[in-house]
Amino acid sequence: MRNRINDISGIYKITSLVNGKVYVGQAAHIPARKAEHLRSLYKGDHHSKYLQRHYDKYGVDDLVFETIELCDTTHLTEREDYWMKMFPCAFNMCKAANSMLGYKHDAAFKAKVGKRVTGDGNPMKNEETKKKMSELMTGREFSAESKQRMSAGAKKRYEDKEEREKLSKALKGRFTGEESNFYGRHLLGKDNPNFGKHLSKEAKEKLSLANKGKCLGENNPMKRADVKEKHLEVMQSLEYRQNMSKVMKENRSSVEARQKMKDAAKLGWERRRLKLLNV
């Protein structure tokens, strides 16, 4: 690797002479950072798999390591982000400085995380841990200042149009089809996680007071033109109709579901009859 570095803190780049591809990075001590890159490439465990593959194929002599800007350590991330937009940073794992944007984990890492989150490794599946968390949260009261901050944050997310659009883009597709945590699961009867659980009278009263008036008049979200339009669009989509049809067919196919529908229909007719008789 050719050396063109004589300075300490700033932004550097590693350039391939074969294809012009670039790696842009920041360092508080550039010579030490260069040595770290060389050591990782030599050992074969460099964090950038793209740069490691290139090194394995063409060797160290194809790479030029040079300083492109000197700056104070407090501005390193800002300047790195600027230079990453100026060069074809094909060797960088992420698209932005000091960010995981654009980075994709391999299948082995995803499987490891998935096992830790959904398998026996998840601490929240341990009954003892659940009990401790419950005891810790039970009776906990937030200060007025904390409540105000949480309220302000929630209002900003839902009242700011730009924030709503960001949230919509981030969540789009995460709760539909195979991406949904509930895909293939039936949430009726005993399969529902809340089956058999009952709220206390105090909890019901708190919920009632908290929600009172929220959906009346102008506060009703269904009176907003953009919400109406989106709701109508979803209801008229082919995917929604197919999913609803599938769910209804599955629900009607069970003996228990048919009996419930039959009992509900009988109860409805009985109420109408009593109403007509003024009983």
N, C-alpha and C positions, 0 to 999 in steps of 0.2 A: 504494500500500500504506500503510495507516494505521500510524502509529508509536506504540507504547505502551512503548518501551524506554528506560530511564534507567540500567540497571545493566550489569555486565560479564560475570561468569562464571555459567553456570547452564543451565537448560532453557528452551526457548522453543517456541512453537507458531505455526503459520500456519493461520488459519481462514478458510473460505469463507463469505461472508454469504449466498450463494445456496442452498447445500445443507448447510452445517454440516460438511463434510468437513475433516479436520485433517492437518497435517504436524507431527510432533514431532521436535525435534532438540536437540543439545547444542552448546555453544560455550564456549571459554575467553574469547572476547571477542565478546559478542552483537552489538553494533553493527556490527562488522566482518563477522560472519557474515551479517547482514541485507543488507549491501551486496553480499556475494558472491552471495546468492540472487537479488537484483534484477538483478545484472549477467548472471548465467547465463540467467535468464528472458528478459531483453531480447535476448540474443544467440541464444536458441532452442536452447541446448545444456545445459539443466539436467539433472542426473543422474536426477531423478525425472520419468519420462515422463508420469506422471499429473498432477503439478503443472504441468508445461509445457503439456500440452493444455488444462488448465483456464485457465491464464493466457492462452493464445492465443485462447480463446473469450470469456472474461469480462473480461480486462484486470486491471491491477494494483489498481484501486480496489475490487475485490471481495474482496481478501485483507487480513486483519488479522494483523499480526506482533506478538506480545506475549510477555513473560517470564512463566513460570508458577512458576518456583522458582529461587532463588539457591543455589548450593552450591560447594564447593571442587572444583577440577579433578580431584582423585583419586576423586571420587564421581560424576562426570558420567555414565558409562555405566550405573551402577546406578540412578541417578535417572531417566535417560532411559527405561530399560526399564520402570520403574514407571509413568511417565506414558503410555507407549505402550499400556499395558494399560487405561488409564483413558479413553482417547479413541478415537473411530473413525478410526484413522490410515489413511484411504484414499489419502492422497498419498505415504505412505512406501513405498519399494520393498521393504523387508524387514519381517518381522513382529516382529523382536527387535532391541534396540539393539546396535550394533557387531557385527552378525552378518549372514550371507548367507541366513539362514533365510527361506524363502518367496520368494526372488528367482528369477526365471526369465530365462535369457539368450535373446536372439532367435536366429532361425535363422542369420543372418549370422555372429554371434559363434561359435555352435556349429560352423559349417562351418570357420571360421578355426582354431579350436582343434583340430578333428578333423584338418585337413590338417597342422597342426604336429605332432600326436602320431602319426598313422598314415602320413603321406606322406613325401616326401623331406626335409621339414624336421625330421624326428625325428633328433636327433644319434646315437641308438643304432642307426640303420640305416647309419651311416657305418662302414666297416670299420676305419678308422684309430682312430676313437673307441672302438670295441669292443675293439681291441687294447690301447689305453691303459688302459681300465677293467679289462681282464683282468689286465694287468701290475700295476696298482695293488692289486687284490684278492688276487692269488695270493700265498699264503704269509702273508697278514695274520693276526695273532693278537690276539684280544681279551684285555684284562686280566681277572683274576678278578672284579674289581668290576663291570666291564661285563657279563660273563656272568651275574653274579648279578642285576643289574638287569633284563636281558632275560628271564631265567628267571622272576623275580617278576612282571613285566608279563604274560607269557604265561599264567602260572598264574592270575593274577587274572581275565584275560579268560575263561578256560574253567572255572574253579571257582566264580566268583561267578554266581549264577543271574540276577541283574539285568543283569550285563554280557553274559551269553550271550543274553538276550532282546533287548538293544539291538543286538548284533551281528547277530542273526537278522533283526530288522526292517530294519536298514540294508542287508543283503545280499539280502533276499527279492526274487526276480524278476530280479536282476541277471545270473544265470548260466543263465537258462532262456529258451527261445524266441528271438525276434529280438534281445533285449537281450544275449544271450550273445556274447562275442567269438568263440566257436567255432561260432556258428550257420551252418549250411550248409557247414561244413568237415568233411572226413573225417580222422580222426586215426589211421588205420590205415596200416601200411606206410610208404612214403616220405613220406606227408603228415604223419606224426608228427614234431614238431620235434626229438624225441630219437632219430630213426631213424639208425642207424649209429654212435651214440655209445656208448661203453663206460666204465664206472666202473673206476678203478684198484683193485688189490687192497687198497691202503691205505684208499681211500675206502669200499670195501665193509665192511672190518673196523670202521671208525669208525661207519658206519651201524648195523651189527649190534650193536655195544656200546651205542650210544645208545638203540636201541629195545628192547633185551633186557629182558623182564619188564614192558614197558609195557601190554601187553594181556592179562596173565595175572591170574586171580582177580578181585579187586575193581577192579583197574585197567582191566579191559575195559569200554569205554564201552557195548557192547551189553548189558551186564548192568544198566545203569541203566534204570529203568522209563520215564522221559520220552524217552530216546533210542529205546528199543524201540517206543514208541507212535508217535513221529514217523516212524521207519523203516517201520513197518507201514502208516502212513497214506499215505506216498509210494508204496510198492510197490503199494498197492491202488487208487491214483488212476487215473482213465481216461486222463489226459494221459500218465502214465508208461508205461502199457501200450501206448498208441498209438505213443509214441516208440520203445519197445523193438521193437515189431512192425515199424516202418518201418526201423529200423537193421538188424534181422535179415534183412529182405527184400532190402535193398540189399547186405548183405554176401554173401548166398547167390547173388545174381544174377551176380556176376563169376566168370569161369572160374578165376582164381587162388584165390579164396576157396573155391570148391567143391573144388578139388584139395587144398587144405590140409586141409579137413574130411575128405576121403576118406583122405588119408595119415594123419591123426591117428586115424581109426577103425581103420585097418589096424594101426597101431602098438599101439593099445589091445588089439585082439584077439590080437596076437602075444604081448604081455606076459602076458595071461591064460593063453594056451596053454602058455607056458613055465613059468608058476607051477604049473599043474596037473600038468605033467610033472616038477616039482621040479628044473628045470634051473637 
